[in-house]
Amino acid sequence: MFIEVLKSKIHRIKVTDGNLDYIGSLTLDIDLMEKVGLVDGEKIQVLNVDNGERLETYVIEGERGKGDVIINGPATYKVKKGDIIIINSYAQIKFELASNFKPKLLIFE
């Protein structure tokens, strides 16, 4: 049996920009992606701390070292520049391995 567990989490990071006219996704500085083990195109969950909105999208690589957290496409109606968000990704693993699995976390205050 497999279960889904939290794999990666970026907690309480500020959105730096938004782009309604992009096809979708969340652009994230590649340094941030590497710190929590996210890969280009990976499905993510975005939780908006400021208004309670929740959405699923995918992450795309932003420029290294710029600190970009850019919400794109229709999600800009749910998440705005300056909002504080939580970014989660999940993985399916064997049930027997779940109790020893540790997600990669990056926490902002």
C-alpha positions in Angstrom: 0.0 0.0 0.0 1.1 3.6 -0.7 0.1 6.7 1.1 0.6 10.4 0.3 2.9 12.4 2.6 4.1 15.9 2.7 7.4 16.0 0.7 8.3 19.7 0.6 7.0 22.9 2.3 7.8 26.6 2.0 6.0 28.2 4.9 4.9 31.8 5.0 6.8 33.2 2.0 5.7 36.5 0.5 4.5 36.7 -3.1 6.8 39.1 -5.0 4.6 39.6 -8.2 1.8 38.3 -10.3 1.2 37.9 -14.0 -2.4 37.3 -15.2 -1.4 37.0 -18.8 0.9 34.0 -18.2 -0.5 30.5 -18.9 -0.5 29.4 -15.3 1.8 28.2 -12.5 3.9 29.7 -9.8 7.4 30.9 -10.7 9.9 30.3 -7.9 13.6 31.1 -7.5 15.5 28.0 -8.3 17.5 28.4 -5.1 14.3 28.0 -3.1 13.2 25.0 -5.2 16.5 23.2 -4.6 16.3 23.9 -0.8 13.1 21.9 -0.5 13.5 19.5 -3.4 11.0 20.8 -5.9 11.5 20.2 -9.6 10.3 22.2 -12.6 6.8 21.2 -13.5 6.0 19.6 -10.1 2.4 19.8 -8.9 2.1 22.0 -5.8 -0.6 23.2 -3.4 -0.7 27.0 -2.6 -2.3 28.1 0.6 -3.0 31.8 0.9 -2.5 32.8 4.6 -4.1 36.3 4.0 -7.4 35.2 2.5 -7.8 31.4 3.0 -7.7 30.6 -0.7 -6.3 27.2 -1.7 -5.3 26.1 -5.2 -3.3 23.5 -7.0 -0.9 24.4 -9.8 2.7 23.6 -10.8 6.0 25.2 -10.1 8.4 26.6 -12.8 12.0 27.7 -12.3 12.6 31.3 -11.8 15.9 33.1 -12.0 18.5 31.9 -9.5 19.1 34.3 -6.6 16.4 36.8 -7.3 14.0 35.5 -4.6 11.0 35.5 -7.0 7.7 34.1 -5.9 5.4 35.0 -8.9 1.8 33.8 -9.2 0.7 33.4 -12.8 -2.5 33.0 -14.8 -6.0 32.7 -13.3 -4.5 32.1 -9.8 -3.8 35.8 -9.6 -7.5 36.2 -8.7 -6.8 34.2 -5.6 -3.3 35.3 -4.7 -1.9 38.8 -5.0 1.5 40.5 -4.8 2.4 40.9 -1.1 0.3 37.9 0.1 1.8 35.4 2.5 1.5 31.9 1.2 2.4 28.3 2.0 3.7 26.0 -0.8 3.3 22.3 -0.3 4.1 19.3 -2.4 3.4 15.7 -1.7 4.8 12.2 -2.6 3.4 8.7 -2.6 5.5 6.3 -0.6 5.2 2.8 0.8 3.2 2.8 4.0 6.1 1.0 5.8 8.4 3.9 5.0 6.1 6.7 6.0 6.9 6.9 9.7 10.6 7.5 9.0 10.1 10.0 6.1 11.0 13.6 6.8 9.8 16.4 4.5 12.1 19.2 3.5 10.9 22.5 5.1 11.8 26.1 4.6 10.2 28.4 7.1 9.9 32.2 6.8 8.6 34.4 9.7 
